[in-house]
Amino acid sequence: MANSAQARKRARQADKQREHNMSLRSELRTAIKKVTKAIEAGDKAAAKVVLSESTSIVDSIADKKIIHKNKAARHKSRLSAAIKAMA
């Protein structure tokens, strides 16, 4: 447990930041699931629209260093490839 005033404040700030990061990470997962669901539905045009919306979310979360930029690129690449593979 934090004993000094400084340590108590840092603990409060860490909790607040962790909750904020968790909400952003949840937003990321939701965006990816939306694209996956659109792909599974089989509607290529709708999937492209959802991918473009999700791409901006993924990029912004990577810019905030919640996830690594390479992980963001990997997600975008795999989702894009899945859409291209649709006939």
C-alpha positions as CSV (number, residue, x, y, z in Angstrom):
1,M,0.0,0.0,0.0
2,A,1.2,3.5,-0.8
3,N,2.4,5.4,2.3
4,S,3.5,8.8,1.1
5,A,1.1,11.4,-0.4
6,Q,3.1,11.2,-3.6
7,A,2.7,7.4,-3.8
8,R,-1.0,7.6,-3.1
9,K,-1.5,10.2,-5.9
10,R,0.5,8.0,-8.3
11,A,-1.6,5.0,-7.4
12,R,-4.8,7.0,-8.1
13,Q,-3.4,8.2,-11.4
14,A,-2.3,4.7,-12.4
15,D,-5.8,3.4,-11.7
16,K,-7.5,6.1,-13.7
17,Q,-5.1,5.6,-16.6
18,R,-5.5,1.8,-16.6
19,E,-9.3,2.2,-16.8
20,H,-9.0,4.6,-19.7
21,N,-6.6,2.3,-21.5
22,M,-8.9,-0.7,-20.9
23,S,-11.8,1.2,-22.5
24,L,-9.7,2.1,-25.5
25,R,-8.6,-1.6,-25.8
26,S,-12.2,-2.7,-25.6
27,E,-13.1,-0.2,-28.4
28,L,-10.4,-1.7,-30.5
29,R,-11.7,-5.2,-30.0
30,T,-15.2,-4.1,-30.8
31,A,-14.1,-2.4,-34.1
32,I,-12.3,-5.6,-35.1
33,K,-15.3,-7.8,-34.3
34,K,-17.6,-5.5,-36.4
35,V,-15.4,-6.0,-39.4
36,T,-15.2,-9.8,-38.8
37,K,-19.0,-10.0,-38.5
38,A,-19.4,-8.0,-41.7
39,I,-17.0,-10.5,-43.5
40,E,-18.9,-13.5,-42.1
41,A,-22.2,-12.0,-43.3
42,G,-20.8,-12.0,-46.9
43,D,-21.5,-8.4,-47.8
44,K,-18.3,-7.2,-49.4
45,A,-19.4,-3.6,-49.8
46,A,-20.6,-3.3,-46.2
47,A,-17.4,-4.9,-45.0
48,K,-15.3,-2.3,-46.8
49,V,-17.2,0.5,-45.2
50,V,-16.9,-1.0,-41.8
51,L,-13.1,-1.6,-42.4
52,S,-12.5,2.0,-43.3
53,E,-14.3,3.1,-40.0
54,S,-12.4,0.6,-38.0
55,T,-9.0,1.5,-39.6
56,S,-9.2,5.0,-38.1
57,I,-10.0,3.6,-34.7
58,V,-7.1,1.1,-34.8
59,D,-4.7,3.8,-36.0
60,S,-5.7,6.3,-33.2
61,I,-5.3,3.6,-30.5
62,A,-1.9,2.7,-31.9
63,D,-1.0,6.4,-31.9
64,K,-1.8,6.6,-28.2
65,K,0.5,3.6,-27.7
66,I,-2.2,1.4,-26.3
67,I,-1.1,-1.2,-28.8
68,H,2.1,-1.3,-30.9
69,K,1.9,0.2,-34.4
70,N,3.0,-3.2,-35.9
71,K,0.1,-4.9,-34.2
72,A,-2.3,-2.3,-35.6
73,A,-0.8,-2.8,-39.1
74,R,-1.2,-6.6,-38.7
75,H,-4.9,-6.3,-37.8
76,K,-5.6,-4.0,-40.7
77,S,-3.7,-6.1,-43.1
78,R,-5.4,-9.4,-42.1
79,L,-8.9,-7.8,-42.2
80,S,-8.2,-6.2,-45.6
81,A,-6.9,-9.5,-46.9
82,A,-10.0,-11.3,-45.7
83,I,-12.2,-8.8,-47.5
84,K,-10.2,-9.1,-50.7
85,A,-10.6,-12.9,-50.5
86,M,-14.3,-12.6,-50.6
87,A,-15.7,-13.6,-54.0
